[in-house]
């Protein structure tokens, strides 16, 4: 059965969101609302806020709304914890019809009280959902009163789903984080301490980076938000540097912390051998301490000797294969393009849910002529361009996996469901191995393409 | 780790901890996927649609296509009418489905969007259809949403045109495509003409062909749903997920409605097949009688392994009720039975079953897994039957878990294999007894390890 190209006449409103390098000019249409009626891979404000805040391990995350928003986010983010596990529970006010009519505040108050009595958490985060904004519950007031009653910070997360897109949710989450750390004691910057922003400790990734930095002589105060706790978040203002992995979710927090606390930040990336090397060197260099540079080079030398051969070994099998990338933010897409280059693979299609204009410009510089770049794609577009461009592999999240498989394409989850850490030198080796295992799997011998 | 549930009973008024249900729209989306060439449409924020597609993708491990009205603040203030009309136009232009099945969300319900009016005002191409169901997330559960969408199919499509088709309508309930396939197979062995709707077999268990087909070959055809108004009778399998739709069709098209338990276990399958036989006038096939004989043979062979074992069952109401009945048929002791879906009928019917069996048990509708965990903490059981979400309790209490129901997020293949019918009973029995025996092997001392069990 042939793909009927005529079925894919792109809708007019989408044409400016799709770009083919060398054929049509930038800018690409991005950071806009999705077209009504599209099968978008995007999510909502609540989703953005929830994924950023959920890894705070000892917080109560109470979802104020009907049950769905709590059900769908119950323990779906593979963030590892070194101890507390309250974040892996699902708490909901389970609003019912009568609450919609009479207001949900009374129920919310009862739920907060019951949760406090049951778990005595150090902090509670109360997520607003679509309906809360509409029925007019005053989350701020409820939280303020409950905070006074229980003597812990109880903070509303302004994440009504319709009030923007996932990026607005990231920002709402950053505001909450600023409120949390705003409650810390007077601080002074500790010279060799930094905060690691935009790592959610999926499969233990933040721990890998923390170990690297400690070896150099730099202490990580706290990761935002992978494996963070209330008390570690409070140490954030004492850092003398913020390093930012996922700029899409945490760029705002870094900027605000620079303004409020005078903490400078570096955008870094620990995806791939080259980016990891460069990032470690930049961090070591920042401190202007020759010992750090020395230790950094020693670490790089040792880790490269250990992991680079693994990457090169898989590269032999992968060179010349073609990859397609569809991820949440532009930052990760950029790193992945570079990382595939290390594997001798070309990225022939690259898209994001919420990439920004400047990220698309960088992407455009990095990719080869003819590469398709697209914002907020739907499954039909993904299918069309992956097939047209002859991709062997798709990198994406949960909704893209079965699509790739149906087309007989290999797949890597670079999202919540990754099974191995993909950060740092060891992560680059894991990534190469994962790409090899899926691209070169014998299972494709049974698929007629 | 992951054992924060206290032993002492916690009195909760409002708070839900670790839900055993989710919201209506996902059930509506699942039902709509069971119509041939249908695109489900979520009238609300983008996140709803994204979450439902993700959740269904994880359970079925297949692509889930659905569109969204992509609500913004403007829509929340001024109503979602223009979003829906634009959406309908765009969907037919780009994705070319035969039918769009719109379901609402808590947001569009609360702002009072009048969907039928918007649909009337929308441009619907000749020969295409748009149907809708109201699925407020703050009422019922995903099972209610499934039920409402099936009702919507009938309201919009089914017609009694006074041309009896001598067919039997089957509403299978919120079960896997593997179950729907099995129900159709049973009917085929009896040569019973039927219309099953919705039918996700061939949609969510479609084979890999190297092509992505937004509308796989399966699903009930629109003309079949229209023709359902001319059928002899409707068999609703499960009162919660299917009963309402059967009643709707009785009211609208005077098709007799017969509400049966989900055909899981021996007696429920017997009851289903006898009803089919009675209405269609066809005898229960020799093939099915043979299968029944086989499952009874297996039950006899293995009865010492499962009989008397205590079990906790949770999940969706129709499935849980029939599973409870099946475990009673096996001589097991269902100690705790819980569903997240609200409904007095659940507690009443399960209560009656257990009463008749003389079993002292706890039964709850509208419950959550925190409650189930508390019960188990106070007095443990030998086996837990339920969805993937049971794995936390299973781990904390060191109880084996048999995964049945929706969602199953951590294992594959389940959606292809049935739990309904005698074949399904055979599979359930294999799962239950193997799980118990695996546990026995794991725990056995060297001197107690047995080769032959």
Interface residues (C-beta under 8 A of the other chain):
Chain A: X1 X3 X7 X9 X10 X11 X33 X34 X35 X36 X37 X38 X39 X40 X41 X42 X43 X44 X45 X46 X47 X65 X66 X67 X68 X69 X70 X71 X72 X73 X74 X85 X86 X88 X89 X90 X91 X92 X93 X94 X95 X96 X97 X99 X100 X107 X110 X111 X114 X115 X118 X119 X129 X130 X131 X133 X134 X135 X161 X162 X163 X164 X165 X379 X380 X383 X398 X399 X401 X402 X403 X405 X406 X407 X408 X447 X448 X449
Chain B: X1 X2 X4 X6 X10 X12 X13 X14 X15 X16 X17 X18 X19 X21 X22 X23 X25 X26 X39 X41 X44 X45 X46 X47 X48 X49 X50 X51 X52 X53 X54 X55 X57 X58 X60 X61 X62 X63 X64 X65 X66 X67 X68 X69 X70 X71 X72 X73 X75 X76 X82 X83 X84 X86 X87 X88 X89 X90 X91 X93 X94 X95 X96 X105 X106 X107 X110 X111 X136 X137 X138 X139 X141 X208 X209 X210 X211 X212 X213 X214 X340 X389 X392
